[in-house]
Amino acid sequence: MKTLGLFFFVMFVYVGAVNSASYDCAKAETFVEKTICENAKLNRYDESMAHNYKIMSKAKDMIASDKKDLKASQMAWMKDRNKCTDSVCILNSYKSWLGDVCDAFPAVARATRAQCISVADVEAEFSQPATPVTQQPAKQADQPIANQQQPAAPQKSNERSITGAEKIDAAVLKNARKISEVGFSNSELKSRIYIGSENFITLEMVLGALFESESVKKITAVQSGKSKGFVMKARGGRAFGFLFKFDDGDALITHTVEDEDATRLKTTNEKLAAPMTLMMLVQAVLDTK
């Protein structure tokens, strides 16, 4: 799929589906619910838990007493999870129960239990080395830790695999002149675009990656009111982009742009979806390199 084709697809799907936990994130009220909605990994664990519970609760060969035990155990687990006061506690809670939902009932057919999602399955989704997103433990850390690396897979020769961090650094260096000509100040380029509550990528990284795409003809800065952003012109296509509110080192996405029309992000899901959409676009470009 072409890079821009993926972008259009993601824009369509993610606004309605990103952070689609086992409840409506727009109606999230508790700390735990909001934290799950804001964190892609916790969100995935929540979806996996709902999947496993559904698989087991509908198993035709599960006896009535086991179904009763399953429901009681699930309720007890949720009660404990809801006592958490930080994301680490929530994550550990999911890890401790996700597999047990299925493994605790060996009388259910193996084929049924094989449909369950394991902790290893979820962790594998978040351990790909090509992801250039950075993490910062504290808000005041202005220097992104972009060169964090995942353990490399065994190599058949002395060649070393190129990490996502190295790809993004190379793209920024290669396209430094183009990035500077878009129309952002240095502080704006260094601004953090958060993906969830902990991970971020800088505007400079985004532009560096997008300039690597053969589908992008031109990137220009645009402004609407107090929001400033960029628009990508596709070869033979239309223009799409994002507007940001720059605030104390952060770049908050406020609008999506199509041609000359800017659409403000209003709902919680839209605001959560936009950074994920941008990250997927960056990742799609890097995956072709």
C-alpha positions in Angstrom: 0.0 0.0 0.0 1.3 3.5 -0.9 2.4 5.6 2.1 -0.2 8.2 1.5 -2.8 5.6 0.8 -2.1 4.2 4.3 -2.5 7.7 5.7 -5.9 8.2 4.2 -6.9 4.7 5.4 -5.7 5.4 8.9 -7.4 8.8 9.0 -10.7 7.0 8.2 -10.3 4.1 10.6 -8.6 5.6 13.6 -10.8 8.5 14.3 -13.6 6.1 15.1 -11.6 3.1 16.4 -8.4 4.1 18.1 -8.3 3.6 21.8 -11.4 1.4 21.4 -11.2 -0.2 24.8 -13.9 -2.5 26.1 -15.9 0.7 27.0 -16.4 4.1 25.3 -13.4 6.2 26.0 -15.4 9.4 25.5 -17.3 8.4 28.6 -14.3 7.4 30.7 -14.6 8.8 34.2 -12.3 7.0 36.6 -8.5 7.4 36.7 -8.0 3.8 35.5 -10.4 4.1 32.6 -8.8 7.4 31.4 -5.3 6.0 31.8 -6.2 2.9 29.7 -7.7 5.1 27.0 -4.5 7.3 26.8 -2.0 4.5 26.7 -1.9 2.3 23.6 -0.4 -0.7 25.4 -2.9 -0.7 28.2 -5.6 -0.2 25.6 -4.4 -3.3 23.8 -4.3 -5.3 27.1 -7.9 -4.2 27.8 -9.1 -5.3 24.4 -7.3 -8.6 24.8 -8.8 -9.2 28.2 -12.3 -8.5 26.8 -11.6 -10.9 23.9 -10.4 -13.7 26.2 -13.3 -13.3 28.6 -15.8 -13.4 25.7 -14.2 -16.5 24.2 -14.4 -18.4 27.5 -17.8 -17.2 28.7 -19.3 -18.4 25.4 -17.5 -21.7 25.4 -20.2 -24.4 24.8 -18.3 -27.0 26.8 -17.8 -24.8 29.9 -20.1 -26.1 32.7 -22.4 -23.8 34.6 -20.4 -23.8 37.8 -17.2 -22.8 35.9 -19.0 -20.0 34.1 -20.1 -18.7 37.5 -16.5 -18.9 38.8 -15.2 -17.2 35.7 -17.6 -14.3 36.2 -16.8 -14.0 39.9 -13.1 -14.1 39.2 -13.4 -11.5 36.5 -15.3 -9.1 38.8 -12.8 -9.6 41.6 -9.9 -8.9 39.2 -11.6 -5.7 38.0 -12.2 -4.5 41.5 -8.5 -4.9 42.3 -7.4 -3.3 39.0 -9.6 -0.3 39.8 -7.6 0.3 43.0 -4.5 1.1 40.9 -3.1 4.6 41.1 -0.5 4.4 38.3 0.0 2.9 34.9 2.5 0.3 36.1 0.0 -1.1 38.5 -2.6 -1.3 35.8 -0.2 -3.1 33.4 0.8 -5.6 36.0 -2.8 -6.3 36.8 -3.6 -7.2 33.2 -0.5 -9.3 32.9 -1.4 -11.3 36.0 -4.9 -12.2 34.8 -4.9 -12.1 31.0 -3.6 -15.7 30.5 -5.3 -17.1 33.6 -8.7 -16.2 32.1 -8.2 -19.1 29.8 -5.7 -21.3 31.6 -7.7 -21.6 34.8 -10.3 -23.7 33.0 -8.5 -26.6 31.4 -11.8 -28.5 30.9 -12.6 -26.2 28.0 -11.5 -27.6 24.6 -7.9 -26.8 23.7 -9.1 -25.4 20.4 -11.2 -22.8 22.1 -8.5 -21.8 24.5 -6.1 -21.5 21.6 -8.1 -18.5 20.4 -7.1 -16.6 23.6 -4.5 -13.8 23.4 -1.5 -14.2 25.7 0.7 -11.7 27.5 3.5 -12.7 25.1 1.2 -11.9 22.1 0.6 -8.4 23.4 4.2 -7.7 24.3 5.3 -8.8 20.9 3.2 -6.1 19.3 5.0 -3.5 21.3 8.6 -4.8 20.9 9.2 -4.0 17.3 12.6 -2.3 16.9 11.5 0.0 14.1 9.4 2.3 16.3 11.0 5.8 16.6 8.7 6.9 19.4 10.6 8.1 22.5 9.8 7.9 26.2 10.6 10.5 28.8 10.2 9.7 32.5 9.8 13.3 33.5 8.0 16.2 31.8 11.1 18.5 32.1 13.3 16.3 30.0 13.7 18.3 26.8 16.1 15.9 25.1 14.2 12.9 23.6 15.8 9.6 24.2 15.5 8.7 20.6 18.2 6.1 20.5 16.7 3.6 22.9 17.0 0.2 21.2 15.2 -3.1 21.5 17.3 -6.3 21.6 18.3 -7.1 18.1 17.3 -10.4 16.5 20.1 -12.9 15.8 21.9 -12.0 12.6 23.1 -14.5 10.0 26.2 -12.5 9.3 28.1 -9.6 10.9 25.6 -7.1 9.6 23.7 -5.2 12.2 20.0 -4.4 11.9 19.1 -0.7 11.6 16.8 0.4 14.4 13.9 2.8 14.1 15.8 5.4 16.1 18.7 5.3 13.7 16.3 5.6 10.7 14.7 8.7 12.1 18.0 10.3 13.1 19.3 9.7 9.6 16.1 11.1 8.0 16.4 14.3 10.1 20.1 14.7 9.2 19.5 14.0 5.5 16.6 16.4 5.3 17.8 19.1 7.6 17.7 21.8 4.9 14.2 20.9 3.8 13.0 20.8 7.4 14.4 24.3 8.0 12.7 25.7 4.9 9.2 24.5 5.9 8.7 27.5 8.2 9.0 26.4 11.8 11.2 27.9 14.5 13.8 25.7 16.1 11.8 25.5 19.3 8.7 24.5 17.4 10.7 21.8 15.6 11.9 20.4 18.9 8.3 20.3 20.3 7.0 17.0 21.6 3.9 15.4 20.0 2.7 12.9 22.6 1.5 9.4 21.6 -0.5 8.4 24.7 0.6 9.7 28.1 4.3 8.8 28.0 5.6 8.4 24.5 6.4 11.2 22.1 8.0 12.1 18.8 9.2 15.6 17.9 7.9 17.7 15.0 11.4 17.6 13.5 11.4 13.8 13.5 7.9 13.8 11.8 9.0 16.1 9.1 12.3 14.3 8.6 10.5 11.0 8.1 7.8 12.5 5.8 10.5 14.0 3.5 11.7 10.4 2.9 8.4 9.5 1.3 8.4 9.4 -2.5 4.7 10.1 -2.4 5.1 13.5 -0.8 5.7 16.3 -3.3 5.9 19.2 -0.9 5.4 20.1 2.7 4.5 23.6 3.7 3.7 25.4 7.0 0.1 26.7 7.4 -1.6 28.8 10.1 -5.2 29.1 11.2 -5.8 31.5 14.1 -3.5 30.5 17.0 -2.8 27.1 15.5 0.2 26.4 13.2 1.0 23.3 11.3 2.0 21.7 8.0 0.3 20.4 4.9 1.6 17.6 2.7 1.0 17.8 -1.0 0.8 14.3 -2.6 2.0 13.8 -6.1 -1.0 14.1 -8.3 -3.2 14.3 -5.2 -4.7 16.6 -2.6 -3.2 18.2 0.4 -3.5 16.8 3.9 -2.0 17.8 7.2 -2.2 18.8 10.9 -2.4 22.0 12.9 -0.8 22.3 16.4 -1.0 24.5 19.5 2.6 25.0 20.7 2.7 25.2 24.5 5.8 24.9 26.7 7.7 22.5 24.5 4.7 20.4 23.5 2.8 20.4 20.1 -0.8 19.6 20.7 -2.8 18.6 17.6 -5.8 20.8 17.3 -7.0 20.3 13.7 -6.7 18.0 10.7 -6.4 19.7 7.3 -7.7 18.7 3.9 -6.9 21.0 1.0 -7.8 24.4 2.5 -10.2 23.2 5.1 -9.2 22.8 8.7 -11.4 20.6 10.9 -11.1 21.1 14.7 -10.7 18.0 16.8 -13.6 18.0 19.2 -14.2 14.6 20.8 -11.8 12.7 23.1 -11.5 9.9 20.5 -10.5 12.4 17.8 -7.9 14.0 20.0 -6.4 10.6 20.9 -6.6 9.3 17.3 -4.7 12.2 15.6 -1.3 11.5 17.2 -1.7 7.8 16.5 -2.5 8.6 12.9 0.5 10.8 12.5 2.7 8.1 14.1 1.4 5.4 11.8 2.2 7.6 8.8 5.8 8.1 10.0 6.1 4.4 10.7 4.8 3.5 7.3 7.5 5.7 5.7 10.3 4.2 7.8 9.1 0.7 7.1 9.9 1.2 3.4 13.5 2.2 4.1 
